[in-house]
Amino acid sequence: MKLRFAVALIVLTLITPTANAATKVIASKPALSVDLTTGSGDQIFDFSTNSAGVAVVGTVENGLANLLSTPTIGGSDGFISLLDRTKMRIWDLRLGSANDDIATAIVRDTSGNFWVAGSSSKPEEINPSPTTDPLALNLDNVLLDPVTVPTNTLNRLMVWKISATGELVGTYFYDTESLVVPNQISLRASGFRVIGDLTKESTTTRFQIDLDANGIFTGLAANKVVAKKAPTITVIKAGSNNLKSFISKTTIIDIPSWRAKKATPVIVKYTKSGKALAANSFTGKVVKILWQSGVGAAVLVDVKGELELHILTNMA
């Protein structure tokens, strides 16, 4: 009996440090970040996930070589780039036209396709004026097409459909008379809903518009902004476990080694019984979290105007 007790004591001694080590809070380092304050035109805005990795979307003018390998299309281009869990690029695609284009929101449908919302500039039609030259005769009565001149006002709402392997499947648009900037696209039973801002003559209003799986838009409608109080703790299902995102001001349950010196955003992976399995802290405001089996947690963090994408493989 004494020998058995001694063996059990040795085993517990070996296990305990490992368990404590697994519950330390690790300061997360971004997979990538883009400074939004430099005016470079290179920005990341949103992301989605699939079993292969994290799909990030944004706008590029002349940078982001770590995210893009495809050639430039126009002045600024929208883009989508799929990164694996090790932050390596799997594929990338530029989105847009010869004019300026931006990509600002993304969602994945039930078939695995990515739908990216953004905006472009619709061509401005100018009808040809009749000639005043008496010798210039249109003997065949040919109908002249109107001349189109591109603008750079971003007044065309764009939605691009991209396959899981990076092919452009469809391009859809809806013209407006205002500067249009979508900031959210969500999956609905009948298709998708895009929400964003319309700006005309220094007045900005909120809008929403729906489109079906064939890219057919409904009418544009006003969207009332309802201020919602952010929950103290956000819980995200992560397989058989849960992720909890919150602001830590002192200690964290089941992580005795942690004591915040100031209010700090953290994400902790807990079992259903409340055991902490992994934890990460952040500098900045956590904007969005998605969990993907085999990949982990993808987190978008706003650090004083700089958006950072974090890929937390310890949360897989």
URBEL-V954768 format. One record per residue. N is the residue number from 0. RES is the residue in three letters. OMEGA is omega in whole degrees, -180 to 180 (999 if undefined). NEAR is the number of other C-alpha atoms within 12 Angstrom. Layout:
BEGIN
n | res | omega | near
N | RES | OMEGA | NEAR
N | RES | OMEGA | NEAR
END
This chain:
BEGIN
n | res | omega | near
0 | MET | 180 | 7
1 | LYS | 180 | 8
2 | LEU | 179 | 9
3 | ARG | 180 | 10
4 | PHE | -180 | 11
5 | ALA | 179 | 12
6 | VAL | 179 | 13
7 | ALA | 180 | 14
8 | LEU | 178 | 14
9 | ILE | -180 | 13
10 | VAL | 179 | 14
11 | LEU | 179 | 14
12 | THR | 180 | 14
13 | LEU | -176 | 14
14 | ILE | -171 | 14
15 | THR | 180 | 14
16 | PRO | 179 | 13
17 | THR | 180 | 14
18 | ALA | -180 | 19
19 | ASN | -179 | 21
20 | ALA | -177 | 21
21 | ALA | -176 | 26
22 | THR | 175 | 30
23 | LYS | 178 | 30
24 | VAL | -178 | 33
25 | ILE | 176 | 25
26 | ALA | -175 | 21
27 | SER | 175 | 33
28 | LYS | -175 | 23
29 | PRO | 173 | 27
30 | ALA | 176 | 29
31 | LEU | 178 | 32
32 | SER | 178 | 29
33 | VAL | -179 | 35
34 | ASP | -178 | 22
35 | LEU | -175 | 22
36 | THR | -176 | 14
37 | THR | -180 | 11
38 | GLY | -178 | 15
39 | SER | -176 | 18
40 | GLY | 177 | 26
41 | ASP | -175 | 34
42 | GLN | 166 | 37
43 | ILE | -175 | 41
44 | PHE | -170 | 43
45 | ASP | 177 | 44
46 | PHE | 171 | 45
47 | SER | -179 | 43
48 | THR | 164 | 38
49 | ASN | -175 | 33
50 | SER | -179 | 23
51 | ALA | -178 | 27
52 | GLY | -174 | 35
53 | VAL | 178 | 49
54 | ALA | -179 | 50
55 | VAL | 178 | 52
56 | VAL | 179 | 46
57 | GLY | -176 | 44
58 | THR | -178 | 45
59 | VAL | 173 | 42
60 | GLU | -177 | 30
61 | ASN | -178 | 24
62 | GLY | 177 | 24
63 | LEU | 180 | 32
64 | ALA | 179 | 18
65 | ASN | -179 | 22
66 | LEU | -171 | 36
67 | LEU | 175 | 32
68 | SER | -177 | 21
69 | THR | -175 | 23
70 | PRO | -180 | 20
71 | THR | 177 | 27
72 | ILE | -177 | 23
73 | GLY | -180 | 25
74 | GLY | 170 | 27
75 | SER | -178 | 33
76 | ASP | 165 | 40
77 | GLY | 178 | 48
78 | PHE | 169 | 52
79 | ILE | -179 | 53
80 | SER | -180 | 46
81 | LEU | 179 | 36
82 | LEU | 175 | 35
83 | ASP | -175 | 28
84 | ARG | 177 | 32
85 | THR | 177 | 23
86 | LYS | 177 | 28
87 | MET | -179 | 21
88 | ARG | 176 | 27
89 | ILE | 174 | 25
90 | TRP | 176 | 29
91 | ASP | -177 | 33
92 | LEU | 172 | 39
93 | ARG | -177 | 38
94 | LEU | 176 | 48
95 | GLY | -174 | 42
96 | SER | 177 | 28
97 | ALA | 178 | 22
98 | ASN | 174 | 28
99 | ASP | 179 | 32
100 | ASP | 175 | 42
101 | ILE | 173 | 49
102 | ALA | -167 | 45
103 | THR | -178 | 43
104 | ALA | -177 | 39
105 | ILE | 172 | 42
106 | VAL | 177 | 40
107 | ARG | -179 | 32
108 | ASP | -175 | 27
109 | THR | 177 | 18
110 | SER | 178 | 15
111 | GLY | 178 | 20
112 | ASN | 174 | 27
113 | PHE | 175 | 42
114 | TRP | -175 | 52
115 | VAL | 178 | 54
116 | ALA | 179 | 52
117 | GLY | 178 | 47
118 | SER | 180 | 47
119 | SER | 179 | 44
120 | SER | 180 | 37
121 | LYS | 177 | 31
122 | PRO | 178 | 23
123 | GLU | -178 | 19
124 | GLU | 176 | 13
125 | ILE | -180 | 13
126 | ASN | 180 | 13
127 | PRO | 179 | 12
128 | SER | -178 | 11
129 | PRO | -179 | 13
130 | THR | 178 | 11
131 | THR | -180 | 8
132 | ASP | -177 | 9
133 | PRO | 180 | 8
134 | LEU | 180 | 8
135 | ALA | -177 | 9
136 | LEU | 175 | 12
137 | ASN | -172 | 13
138 | LEU | -177 | 8
139 | ASP | -179 | 7
140 | ASN | -180 | 7
141 | VAL | 178 | 8
142 | LEU | -179 | 11
143 | LEU | 177 | 14
144 | ASP | 177 | 11
145 | PRO | 178 | 14
146 | VAL | 178 | 13
147 | THR | 179 | 14
148 | VAL | -179 | 15
149 | PRO | 176 | 21
150 | THR | 179 | 21
151 | ASN | -176 | 25
152 | THR | 179 | 27
153 | LEU | -179 | 38
154 | ASN | 177 | 33
155 | ARG | 177 | 35
156 | LEU | -178 | 47
157 | MET | 169 | 43
158 | VAL | 179 | 47
159 | TRP | 176 | 44
160 | LYS | -176 | 35
161 | ILE | 180 | 35
162 | SER | -180 | 27
163 | ALA | 180 | 32
164 | THR | 171 | 24
165 | GLY | 177 | 29
166 | GLU | 175 | 22
167 | LEU | -175 | 24
168 | VAL | -178 | 22
169 | GLY | 176 | 23
170 | THR | -175 | 26
171 | TYR | -179 | 29
172 | PHE | 178 | 32
173 | TYR | -176 | 32
174 | ASP | 177 | 26
175 | THR | 176 | 28
176 | GLU | -177 | 19
177 | SER | 170 | 29
178 | LEU | -176 | 32
179 | VAL | 179 | 42
180 | VAL | 176 | 38
181 | PRO | 177 | 38
182 | ASN | 176 | 33
183 | GLN | 169 | 32
184 | ILE | -175 | 37
185 | SER | 180 | 30
186 | LEU | 179 | 25
187 | ARG | -178 | 18
188 | ALA | -177 | 13
189 | SER | -178 | 17
190 | GLY | -175 | 24
191 | PHE | 173 | 33
192 | ARG | 177 | 36
193 | VAL | 178 | 44
194 | ILE | 180 | 33
195 | GLY | -176 | 34
196 | ASP | 172 | 34
197 | LEU | -179 | 33
198 | THR | 178 | 21
199 | LYS | 180 | 18
200 | GLU | 176 | 10
201 | SER | 177 | 10
202 | THR | -178 | 12
203 | THR | 177 | 17
204 | THR | -180 | 24
205 | ARG | 180 | 27
206 | PHE | 169 | 30
207 | GLN | 179 | 30
208 | ILE | -180 | 37
209 | ASP | 171 | 33
210 | LEU | -178 | 32
211 | ASP | -177 | 23
212 | ALA | 177 | 27
213 | ASN | 179 | 20
214 | GLY | 179 | 28
215 | ILE | -178 | 21
216 | PHE | 168 | 25
217 | THR | 180 | 19
218 | GLY | 178 | 16
219 | LEU | -179 | 25
220 | ALA | 177 | 20
221 | ALA | 178 | 17
222 | ASN | -178 | 19
223 | LYS | 179 | 13
224 | VAL | 179 | 13
225 | VAL | -179 | 7
226 | ALA | 179 | 6
227 | LYS | 178 | 6
228 | LYS | -179 | 7
229 | ALA | 179 | 12
230 | PRO | 179 | 11
231 | THR | 178 | 14
232 | ILE | 175 | 19
233 | THR | -178 | 23
234 | VAL | 180 | 21
235 | ILE | 179 | 28
236 | LYS | -179 | 25
237 | ALA | -175 | 28
238 | GLY | 178 | 20
239 | SER | -179 | 15
240 | ASN | 177 | 25
241 | ASN | 171 | 31
242 | LEU | 177 | 39
243 | LYS | 179 | 37
244 | SER | -178 | 34
245 | PHE | 176 | 31
246 | ILE | 179 | 29
247 | SER | -180 | 28
248 | LYS | 179 | 17
249 | THR | -178 | 19
250 | THR | 178 | 21
251 | ILE | -179 | 33
252 | ILE | 177 | 23
253 | ASP | 173 | 26
254 | ILE | -174 | 29
255 | PRO | -178 | 18
256 | SER | -175 | 18
257 | TRP | 170 | 27
258 | ARG | -175 | 20
259 | ALA | 176 | 20
260 | LYS | 175 | 12
261 | LYS | -179 | 16
262 | ALA | -173 | 18
263 | THR | 175 | 27
264 | PRO | 178 | 36
265 | VAL | 170 | 40
266 | ILE | -178 | 44
267 | VAL | 175 | 46
268 | LYS | -178 | 44
269 | TYR | 166 | 31
270 | THR | 179 | 21
271 | LYS | 178 | 18
272 | SER | 176 | 13
273 | GLY | 178 | 19
274 | LYS | 178 | 22
275 | ALA | -179 | 31
276 | LEU | -180 | 33
277 | ALA | -179 | 37
278 | ALA | 178 | 39
279 | ASN | 175 | 41
280 | SER | -175 | 37
281 | PHE | 170 | 35
282 | THR | -177 | 27
283 | GLY | -177 | 26
284 | LYS | 177 | 27
285 | VAL | -175 | 33
286 | VAL | -175 | 28
287 | LYS | 178 | 26
288 | ILE | 171 | 34
289 | LEU | 176 | 39
290 | TRP | -180 | 38
291 | GLN | 179 | 31
292 | SER | 180 | 25
293 | GLY | 180 | 24
294 | VAL | -178 | 31
295 | GLY | 180 | 35
296 | ALA | 173 | 44
297 | ALA | -173 | 48
298 | VAL | 174 | 45
299 | LEU | -175 | 39
300 | VAL | 177 | 35
301 | ASP | 179 | 27
302 | VAL | 179 | 22
303 | LYS | 178 | 15
304 | GLY | 177 | 21
305 | GLU | -179 | 27
306 | LEU | 180 | 34
307 | GLU | 173 | 35
308 | LEU | 178 | 42
309 | HIS | 175 | 42
310 | ILE | -175 | 41
311 | LEU | -178 | 40
312 | THR | 177 | 28
313 | ASN | 177 | 32
314 | MET | -178 | 41
315 | ALA | 999 | 30
END
